[in-house]
Amino acid sequence: MGILDRVIPADGDLLAEAIKLAEEMADVRPLPLIRNDDSKLGEATADGDIFEAKKKQIARKARNQVAPYNNIKAVQAACELPFDEGIKRERELFEELVSSDESKALRYAFFAEREAQKLPDVPNGTPVRDIKTAAVIGAGTMGGGIAMCFADAGIPVKVLEASQEALDKGFERIRNNYEVSVKRGSLDAEEMEARFARMEKVTNYDDIGQCDVVIEAVYEEMSVKEIVFKELDRVMKPGAVLLSNTSALDIDQIAAATSRPEEVGGAHFFSPANVMKLLEVVKGSKTSPEITATTMALGKIIAKAPAACGNCDGFLANRSRAPFNSEMVIMLEEGCMPEQVDKVMVDFGYPMGPFAVGDLAGLDIGFAGRKRRADADPNYRMLPIADKLVEMGRLGQKTGAGWFKYEKGDRTPHPDPEVADLIRTMSKEMGNTPREFTEDEILKRLLFSSVNEACKILEEKISYRASDVDVMWLYGFGFPRYHGGLMYWADSLGTQEVYNQIAAWHQQYGDRWAPSALLRKLADTGTAFREAHTLVG
């Protein structure tokens, strides 16, 4: 018996033929039962190591999780046990999972992503503009990745650069990215060419004027972005959606460069843009609900997980992450080493440690952001060890050395004695005495600092909900999904425990650890982080 027992011609009598087949089957004694058919199990039963081999194969990706291993156990039970016993074992494995913390966190993450689509200040029925053509300003790593997102979704996209040379270099990088996918087997060559054909090179702003949406992805400097948006204001047709990919700069100031600030919003992609799922949709003070709704809808069209927030330095994602980024370097001043921090976070479930991620992104990016913030705030807490690395020309993987050193053609981070010596020397110059760190302190110093900042963001109504913070950390920073998200994980410890530890570090380290007013209120009332919006109003 196969998948199809009989095919009836288009002009045949379906009912009559079905009855005829049923009568024929009724004459077969006994009827064959799939449960008794072991013909497909030969390979599994012959090779006793096949299940252990599969467990080893998934070990890195399934680290700290139960469900992937229970899946293997269920298949093994189906292969090795009689049918009824196998069904019983599957049920036991399922019940073990469905009530687990891992399952609860994954279910929470599933619904958090869907909750992020609900924007209280964007009325139901707000019109969403039709996006059939797009333009991207900048053919660098980010601009090229954004262009790929449109091309992958079937939307023609024009990519604008100042010179033909820069365009050609950018398109070569795009083609290389696609060719990697073809080699891996995730994309066929014909589809690659179809996607590549949807991208058009242009060097003149007038060539993009009739596009439905334009996303600026140029250098992260306000003066540069203002020039771009003045040009966009000049050439873009009425009704075009004007978006900036800035990761931190003031959307209102960018919008002020145009005569139509209500048409301007933020669409912050995460690098690499063609891979990372998060799209942080930023609302300026004058951004119309229609533009926000359209940008959220666009995120879904190009296969992203969109989540919205208000306008502030760093917005929701990078602002909530900033204390984490600072604290991991400050711990070095106290005697910790980059490889210790990375090990703790990988053991927690991150695919890469934060220092290795910094090397991958480029240390000069964080350096430029710190300089900008220090210029704006004389009390800004600088990170001299991180700055010194950049001054030494150690920018990360692109220079072969950053926090770690790298062999040519290999992205594996190797601890570098030169960095260890630099840390010890600068720590001593700061008057610090090196000490030992526990894994628990490293983990909580990093994550609690961001939980506290997220509470401030919620307090200021930059974020609608704590679950939106979780969505951004899951999709923007690789937070382990089976922990639910930053705020969900903090809830597993309890607001009182988080508050008490932050208050203790406030006494020890000063104002950077001052507990937010919302955190104190959550602890006093026993309210979960997930319900923080109920105390904000």
C-alpha positions as CSV (number, residue, x, y, z in Angstrom):
1,M,0.0,0.0,0.0
2,G,1.5,3.4,-1.0
3,I,0.6,7.0,-0.5
4,L,-2.0,6.8,-3.3
5,D,-4.0,3.6,-3.8
6,R,-5.7,4.6,-7.0
7,V,-5.9,7.6,-9.3
8,I,-9.3,8.5,-10.8
9,P,-9.5,10.2,-14.2
10,A,-10.9,13.7,-14.2
11,D,-14.1,12.6,-15.8
12,G,-14.5,9.5,-13.6
13,D,-17.0,8.9,-10.8
14,L,-15.1,9.5,-7.7
15,L,-17.7,8.1,-5.3
16,A,-18.3,5.0,-7.3
17,E,-14.5,4.3,-7.6
18,A,-14.0,4.9,-3.8
19,I,-16.8,2.4,-3.0
20,K,-15.3,-0.1,-5.4
21,L,-11.8,0.3,-3.8
22,A,-13.3,-0.1,-0.3
23,E,-15.0,-3.3,-1.3
24,E,-11.8,-4.7,-2.8
25,M,-9.9,-3.8,0.4
26,A,-12.5,-5.5,2.5
27,D,-11.7,-8.7,0.8
28,V,-8.1,-8.6,1.9
29,R,-7.7,-10.5,5.2
30,P,-6.0,-9.4,7.3
31,L,-5.7,-5.7,6.4
32,P,-2.0,-4.6,6.5
33,L,-1.1,-2.4,9.4
34,I,1.6,0.2,9.1
35,R,2.4,-0.4,12.8
36,N,3.6,-3.8,11.9
37,D,5.8,-2.7,8.9
38,D,9.4,-2.7,10.0
39,S,10.9,-2.7,6.5
40,K,12.1,0.9,6.8
41,L,14.0,0.3,10.1
42,G,16.9,-1.7,8.7
43,E,19.5,1.0,8.8
44,A,18.6,2.2,12.3
45,T,18.4,-1.3,13.8
46,A,21.6,-2.5,12.0
47,D,23.7,0.4,13.2
48,G,23.6,0.6,17.0
49,D,25.7,3.8,17.1
50,I,23.4,5.9,14.8
51,F,21.6,7.5,17.7
52,E,24.8,8.3,19.7
53,A,26.3,9.8,16.5
54,K,23.3,12.0,16.1
55,K,23.5,13.2,19.7
56,K,27.2,14.2,19.1
57,Q,26.3,15.9,15.9
58,I,23.8,18.2,17.6
59,A,25.8,18.7,20.8
60,R,27.0,22.2,20.1
61,K,23.7,23.6,18.8
62,A,21.6,21.8,21.4
63,R,23.8,22.8,24.3
64,N,21.8,23.1,27.6
65,Q,18.6,21.9,26.0
66,V,16.5,18.7,26.6
67,A,14.1,18.8,23.7
68,P,16.5,17.9,20.8
69,Y,17.8,14.9,22.7
70,N,14.2,13.7,23.6
71,N,13.4,13.9,19.9
72,I,16.3,11.4,19.2
73,K,15.1,9.2,22.1
74,A,11.6,9.1,20.6
75,V,12.9,8.0,17.2
76,Q,15.1,5.4,18.9
77,A,12.1,4.1,20.9
78,A,10.1,3.8,17.6
79,C,12.9,1.8,16.1
80,E,13.8,-0.5,19.0
81,L,10.5,-1.1,21.0
82,P,7.3,-2.8,20.1
83,F,4.7,-0.3,18.8
84,D,2.6,0.0,21.9
85,E,5.7,0.4,24.1
86,G,7.2,2.9,21.7
87,I,4.0,5.0,21.8
88,K,4.1,4.9,25.6
89,R,7.7,6.0,25.7
90,E,7.0,8.9,23.3
91,R,4.2,10.1,25.6
92,E,6.6,10.0,28.6
93,L,9.2,12.0,26.7
94,F,6.5,14.5,25.6
95,E,5.2,15.0,29.2
96,E,8.7,15.5,30.5
97,L,9.1,18.4,28.0
98,V,5.7,20.1,28.0
99,S,5.9,21.0,31.7
100,S,9.7,22.0,31.6
101,D,11.1,25.5,32.1
102,E,12.6,25.1,28.6
103,S,9.2,24.6,27.1
104,K,7.6,27.5,29.0
105,A,10.4,29.8,27.8
106,L,10.0,28.8,24.2
107,R,6.3,29.2,24.3
108,Y,6.8,32.6,25.8
109,A,9.2,33.6,23.1
110,F,6.8,32.4,20.4
111,F,4.0,34.6,21.8
112,A,6.3,37.6,22.6
113,E,7.2,37.9,18.9
114,R,3.5,38.0,18.0
115,E,2.7,40.5,20.8
116,A,5.4,42.8,19.4
117,Q,3.1,43.3,16.3
118,K,0.5,45.1,18.5
119,L,1.3,48.8,18.8
120,P,-1.0,50.7,21.2
121,D,-0.4,54.1,19.6
122,V,-1.0,52.8,16.0
123,P,-4.8,52.5,15.7
124,N,-6.3,49.3,14.1
125,G,-7.0,49.9,10.5
126,T,-4.2,52.3,10.0
127,P,-3.4,52.2,6.2
128,V,-0.3,50.4,5.2
129,R,1.4,51.6,2.0
130,D,2.1,49.2,-0.8
131,I,5.8,48.5,-1.2
132,K,6.6,47.3,-4.7
133,T,10.0,48.9,-5.3
134,A,12.8,49.9,-3.0
135,A,16.0,51.8,-2.8
136,V,19.0,51.5,-0.5
137,I,21.6,54.3,0.0
138,G,25.0,52.7,0.4
139,A,26.5,49.5,-1.0
140,G,28.7,48.7,2.0
141,T,28.3,45.6,4.2
142,M,25.0,46.8,5.8
143,G,23.5,48.4,2.6
144,G,24.3,45.3,0.6
145,G,22.7,43.0,3.2
146,I,19.6,45.2,3.2
147,A,19.4,45.1,-0.6
148,M,19.6,41.3,-0.4
149,C,16.6,41.2,1.9
150,F,14.5,43.0,-0.7
151,A,15.8,40.9,-3.6
152,D,15.2,37.7,-1.6
153,A,11.5,38.8,-1.0
154,G,11.0,39.4,-4.7
155,I,11.1,43.2,-4.5
156,P,13.2,45.1,-7.1
157,V,15.8,47.3,-5.3
158,K,18.1,50.1,-6.6
159,V,21.4,50.5,-4.7
160,L,22.9,53.9,-4.8
161,E,26.5,54.7,-4.2
162,A,28.7,57.8,-4.8
163,S,31.0,56.0,-7.3
164,Q,30.8,53.2,-9.7
165,E,33.9,51.6,-8.0
166,A,32.1,51.5,-4.7
167,L,29.0,50.0,-6.3
168,D,31.0,47.3,-8.1
169,K,32.8,46.4,-4.9
170,G,29.5,46.2,-3.0
171,F,27.8,44.0,-5.7
172,E,30.9,41.7,-5.7
173,R,30.4,41.2,-2.0
174,I,26.7,40.5,-2.5
175,R,27.4,37.9,-5.2
176,N,30.0,36.3,-2.9
177,N,27.4,36.0,-0.2
178,Y,24.9,34.4,-2.6
179,E,27.6,32.0,-3.9
180,V,28.3,30.8,-0.3
181,S,24.6,29.9,0.0
182,V,24.7,28.0,-3.3
183,K,27.8,26.0,-2.2
184,R,26.0,25.1,1.0
185,G,23.0,23.9,-0.9
186,S,20.6,26.4,0.7
187,L,20.1,28.2,-2.6
188,D,20.2,27.0,-6.2
189,A,22.2,28.8,-8.9
190,E,19.1,29.8,-10.9
191,E,17.4,31.4,-7.9
192,M,20.7,33.2,-7.1
193,E,20.8,34.8,-10.5
194,A,17.1,35.8,-10.2
195,R,17.7,37.5,-6.9
196,F,20.8,39.2,-8.2
197,A,18.9,40.5,-11.2
198,R,16.4,42.3,-8.9
199,M,19.2,44.6,-7.8
200,E,20.2,47.6,-9.9
201,K,23.3,49.8,-9.6
202,V,22.7,53.6,-9.6
203,T,24.9,56.6,-8.8
204,N,22.4,59.4,-9.1
205,Y,19.7,60.3,-6.6
206,D,17.3,61.2,-9.3
207,D,17.3,57.5,-10.4
208,I,15.5,56.4,-7.2
209,G,12.8,59.1,-7.0
210,Q,9.9,56.8,-7.9
211,C,10.7,54.0,-5.4
212,D,8.1,53.3,-2.8
213,V,10.6,53.0,0.1
214,V,14.2,54.1,0.6
215,I,16.5,53.0,3.4
216,E,19.6,55.0,4.2
217,A,22.6,52.8,5.2
218,V,25.6,55.2,5.1
219,Y,28.3,56.0,7.7
220,E,27.0,56.4,11.2
221,E,27.6,60.2,11.5
222,M,24.8,62.7,11.8
223,S,26.2,65.2,9.3
224,V,26.5,62.5,6.6
225,K,22.9,61.3,7.2
226,E,21.5,64.9,7.1
227,I,23.0,65.4,3.7
228,V,21.5,62.1,2.5
229,F,18.0,63.0,3.8
230,K,18.1,66.4,2.2
231,E,18.7,64.7,-1.1
232,L,16.0,62.2,-0.5
233,D,13.5,65.0,0.4
234,R,14.4,66.6,-3.0
235,V,14.0,63.5,-5.2
236,M,11.6,61.1,-3.6
237,K,8.0,61.1,-4.8
238,P,5.1,62.1,-2.5
239,G,4.1,59.2,-0.3
240,A,7.5,57.5,-0.4
241,V,8.6,56.0,2.9
242,L,12.0,57.4,4.1
243,L,13.8,55.2,6.6
244,S,17.2,55.4,8.3
245,N,19.2,52.3,9.3
246,T,21.0,54.3,12.1
247,S,21.7,52.2,15.1
248,A,21.7,55.0,17.6
249,L,21.4,58.5,16.2
250,D,18.4,60.9,16.8
251,I,15.7,60.1,14.3
252,D,14.1,63.5,14.9
253,Q,17.2,65.3,13.9
254,I,17.5,63.2,10.8
255,A,13.9,63.8,9.9
256,A,14.4,67.6,10.5
257,A,16.6,67.6,7.4
258,T,13.5,67.1,5.3
259,S,10.3,69.0,4.7
260,R,8.3,65.9,5.6
261,P,9.4,64.6,9.0
262,E,6.1,62.6,9.3
263,E,7.3,60.4,6.5
264,V,10.6,59.6,8.2
265,G,11.3,56.6,10.6
266,G,14.0,54.3,11.7
267,A,14.5,50.8,10.3
268,H,17.5,49.4,12.2
269,F,18.8,46.2,10.7
270,F,21.4,44.1,12.6
271,S,24.6,42.8,10.9
272,P,24.7,40.8,8.8
273,A,21.4,42.3,7.6
274,N,20.6,39.4,5.2
275,V,21.0,36.9,8.1
276,M,19.9,38.5,11.4
277,K,16.1,38.4,11.9
278,L,15.5,41.5,14.0
279,L,14.2,44.8,12.5
280,E,14.0,47.5,15.1
281,V,11.3,50.0,14.0
282,V,11.9,53.4,15.5
283,K,9.3,56.1,15.8
284,G,10.4,59.7,15.8
285,S,8.2,62.3,17.6
286,K,6.7,63.3,14.2
287,T,6.7,59.8,12.5
288,S,3.1,59.2,11.4
289,P,1.3,56.0,12.5
290,E,1.0,55.1,8.8
291,I,4.8,55.1,8.4
292,T,5.3,52.9,11.5
293,A,2.6,50.5,10.4
294,T,4.1,50.3,7.0
295,T,7.6,49.6,8.3
296,M,6.3,46.9,10.6
297,A,4.5,45.3,7.7
298,L,7.6,45.6,5.5
299,G,9.6,43.8,8.1
300,K,7.3,40.8,7.8
301,I,7.4,40.9,4.0
302,I,11.2,40.7,4.0
303,A,11.2,37.8,6.6
304,K,12.3,39.8,9.6
305,A,11.0,39.9,13.2
306,P,9.9,43.5,13.6
307,A,9.6,45.2,17.0
308,A,8.9,48.9,17.6
309,C,10.3,51.4,20.0
310,G,10.6,55.2,20.6
311,N,13.4,57.5,19.8
312,C,16.4,57.9,22.2
313,D,20.2,57.4,22.0
314,G,20.6,53.7,21.0
315,F,16.8,53.2,20.9
316,L,15.7,50.0,22.7
317,A,18.1,47.3,21.6
318,N,21.5,49.0,21.6
319,R,20.7,51.2,24.6
320,S,19.7,48.2,26.7
321,R,22.8,46.4,25.6
322,A,25.2,49.3,26.2
323,P,25.6,48.6,30.0
324,F,26.4,44.9,29.2
325,N,29.1,46.1,26.7
326,S,30.6,48.5,29.2
327,E,30.5,46.1,32.2
328,M,32.3,43.3,30.3
329,V,35.3,45.6,29.7
330,I,35.1,47.1,33.2
331,M,35.5,43.6,34.7
332,L,38.8,43.4,32.8
333,E,40.0,46.4,34.8
334,E,39.4,44.3,37.9
335,G,41.4,41.3,36.7
336,C,39.0,39.2,34.6
337,M,40.1,38.0,31.1
338,P,38.1,38.1,27.8
339,E,38.2,34.3,27.4
340,Q,36.7,33.9,30.9
341,V,33.8,36.1,30.0
342,D,33.2,34.5,26.7
343,K,33.2,31.0,28.2
344,V,30.6,32.0,30.8
345,M,28.3,33.4,28.1
346,V,28.8,30.5,25.7
347,D,28.0,28.1,28.6
348,F,24.9,30.1,29.3
349,G,23.8,29.4,25.7
350,Y,25.1,32.2,23.4
351,P,26.5,31.0,20.1
352,M,29.5,33.3,20.6
353,G,31.0,35.1,23.5
354,P,30.7,38.9,23.6
355,F,34.4,39.6,23.1
356,A,34.5,37.3,20.0
357,V,31.3,39.1,18.7
358,G,33.1,42.4,19.1
359,D,36.0,41.2,17.1
360,L,33.6,40.0,14.4
361,A,31.8,43.3,14.2
362,G,34.9,45.5,14.4
363,L,36.1,47.2,17.5
364,D,36.3,50.6,15.8
365,I,32.5,50.7,15.7
366,G,32.2,50.7,19.5
367,F,35.1,53.1,19.7
368,A,33.4,55.7,17.5
369,G,30.2,55.4,19.6
370,R,32.0,56.0,22.8
371,K,33.8,59.0,21.4
372,R,30.4,60.5,20.3
373,R,28.8,59.9,23.7
374,A,31.9,61.3,25.6
375,D,31.7,64.5,23.4
376,A,28.0,64.9,24.4
377,D,28.4,63.9,28.1
378,P,31.5,64.9,30.1
379,N,30.6,62.3,32.8
380,Y,30.4,59.4,30.3
381,R,32.3,56.4,31.6
382,M,35.1,55.7,29.1
383,L,36.7,52.2,28.6
384,P,40.4,52.8,28.4
385,I,41.4,49.2,27.7
386,A,39.0,48.9,24.8
387,D,40.1,52.2,23.4
388,K,43.8,51.3,23.7
389,L,43.2,48.2,21.6
390,V,41.8,50.3,18.8
391,E,44.6,52.8,19.0
392,M,47.0,49.8,18.6
393,G,45.3,48.9,15.4
394,R,43.7,45.8,16.8
395,L,40.2,46.2,15.2
396,G,39.2,42.5,15.4
397,Q,39.0,39.9,12.7
398,K,39.5,42.3,9.9
399,T,43.0,43.1,11.1
400,G,43.7,39.6,12.4
401,A,43.7,40.8,16.0
402,G,41.4,42.4,18.5
403,W,40.5,41.0,21.9
404,F,41.7,37.7,20.5
405,K,44.2,36.8,17.7
406,Y,43.2,35.0,14.6
407,E,45.1,32.8,12.1
408,K,44.8,33.7,8.4
409,G,41.7,32.2,7.0
410,D,40.4,31.1,10.4
411,R,37.8,32.8,12.5
412,T,38.6,30.8,15.7
413,P,39.5,33.2,18.5
414,H,42.7,32.5,20.4
415,P,43.6,34.1,23.7
416,D,46.5,36.5,23.2
417,P,49.2,37.0,25.8
418,E,49.7,40.6,24.5
419,V,46.1,41.4,25.5
420,A,46.5,39.7,28.9
421,D,49.7,41.8,29.5
422,L,47.9,45.0,28.4
423,I,45.0,44.3,30.8
424,R,47.3,43.6,33.7
425,T,49.4,46.7,33.0
426,M,46.5,49.1,32.6
427,S,44.6,47.6,35.6
428,K,47.7,48.3,37.7
429,E,48.0,51.9,36.4
430,M,44.3,52.4,37.4
431,G,45.3,51.4,41.0
432,N,43.3,48.1,40.9
433,T,44.3,44.8,42.5
434,P,43.4,41.8,40.3
435,R,40.9,39.4,41.8
436,E,39.1,36.2,41.0
437,F,35.7,36.1,39.4
438,T,33.0,33.5,39.8
439,E,31.0,32.4,36.8
440,D,27.8,33.6,38.6
441,E,29.2,37.1,39.1
442,I,30.3,37.4,35.5
443,L,26.9,36.3,34.2
444,K,24.9,38.6,36.5
445,R,27.2,41.6,36.2
446,L,26.5,41.6,32.4
447,L,22.8,40.7,32.3
448,F,21.6,42.6,35.4
449,S,23.2,45.8,34.2
450,S,21.0,45.5,31.0
451,V,17.9,44.5,33.0
452,N,18.2,47.7,35.0
453,E,18.7,49.8,31.8
454,A,15.7,48.1,30.2
455,C,13.6,49.1,33.2
456,K,14.6,52.7,32.6
457,I,13.6,52.4,29.0
458,L,10.2,51.0,30.0
459,E,9.9,53.8,32.6
460,E,10.5,56.4,29.8
461,K,7.9,54.6,27.6
462,I,10.5,54.1,24.9
463,S,9.4,50.5,24.9
464,Y,5.8,49.3,25.0
465,R,6.5,46.0,27.0
466,A,9.2,44.0,28.6
467,S,8.4,41.3,26.0
468,D,9.6,43.7,23.3
469,V,12.9,43.9,25.0
470,D,13.0,40.1,24.9
471,V,12.2,39.9,21.2
472,M,15.0,42.3,20.4
473,W,17.5,40.4,22.5
474,L,16.5,37.0,21.0
475,Y,16.7,38.2,17.4
476,G,19.3,41.0,17.7
477,F,21.9,39.6,20.1
478,G,21.5,35.8,20.0
479,F,20.1,35.5,23.5
480,P,19.4,31.8,24.1
481,R,15.8,31.2,23.1
482,Y,15.3,28.5,25.6
483,H,15.9,31.1,28.3
484,G,12.9,33.1,26.9
485,G,14.6,36.5,26.7
486,L,16.5,38.9,29.0
487,M,13.5,40.0,31.0
488,Y,11.9,36.5,31.1
489,W,15.2,35.1,32.4
490,A,15.3,37.8,35.1
491,D,11.8,36.8,36.1
492,S,13.0,33.3,36.7
493,L,15.2,34.8,39.4
494,G,12.7,37.2,40.8
495,T,12.5,41.0,40.8
496,Q,13.6,41.1,44.5
497,E,16.8,39.1,43.9
498,V,17.7,41.3,40.9
499,Y,17.0,44.5,42.9
500,N,19.0,43.4,45.9
501,Q,22.0,42.5,43.9
502,I,21.9,45.7,41.9
503,A,21.5,47.7,45.1
504,A,24.5,46.0,46.5
505,W,26.6,46.8,43.4
506,H,25.4,50.4,43.6
507,Q,26.9,50.6,47.0
508,Q,30.2,49.0,45.8
509,Y,30.6,50.6,42.3
510,G,28.6,53.9,42.4
511,D,26.0,55.5,40.2
512,R,26.3,53.3,37.1
513,W,24.6,50.7,39.2
514,A,21.9,52.9,40.6
515,P,18.6,50.9,40.6
516,S,15.9,52.4,38.4
517,A,12.8,53.6,40.0
518,L,10.7,51.0,38.1
519,L,13.0,48.2,39.3
520,R,12.5,49.3,42.9
521,K,8.8,49.5,42.4
522,L,8.7,46.0,40.9
523,A,10.6,44.6,43.8
524,D,8.5,46.4,46.4
525,T,5.2,45.1,44.9
526,G,6.4,41.7,43.9
527,T,5.5,42.4,40.2
528,A,7.1,40.4,37.5
529,F,9.2,42.2,34.8
530,R,6.8,40.8,32.2
531,E,4.1,42.9,33.9
532,A,6.2,46.1,34.3
533,H,4.0,48.0,31.9
534,T,1.1,47.8,34.4
535,L,3.1,50.0,36.8
536,V,4.1,52.5,34.1
537,G,0.6,53.3,32.8
